[in-house]
């Protein structure tokens, strides 16, 4: 069974998961890593989800206000040994619910072109490819997605 906590970026389990994520991203991003790392600072994130399986922190994700209507999904990660069990989808669902509770009408996100698992996950969850936004505007190594919130369509 997956359990979730709503927390912030001070949570030690979140920080440990992000440390693991950053090691993986450094390998995937190669020479682009410094650029992406600068955009993914985790201090002062107020909306963080940590997922637990049998008391073990298995994955995480966060949302951050982008503009009046949009929240940005950040720092999605599931530990490799917990992948393929629906945890990433469940985290995304929890983040979307929280975003809607906060009054946001859509979520946007960026992922790297080498993050194949993420590239497959987001369209399955109703995200559509969009033109790269903001700081990712002319970044060829980035893919951007969005999802408008009409109603929650995912349940476990």
Secondary structure, 3 states (H helix, E strand, C coil): CEEEEEECCCCHHHHHHHHHHHHHHHHHHHHHHHHHHHHCCCCCCCEEEEEEECCEEEEEEEEEECCCCEEEEEEEEECHHHCCCCHHHHHHHHHHHHHHHCCCCEEEEEEECCCHHHHHHHHHCCCEEECCCHHHCCCCCEEEEEEECCCCCCCC
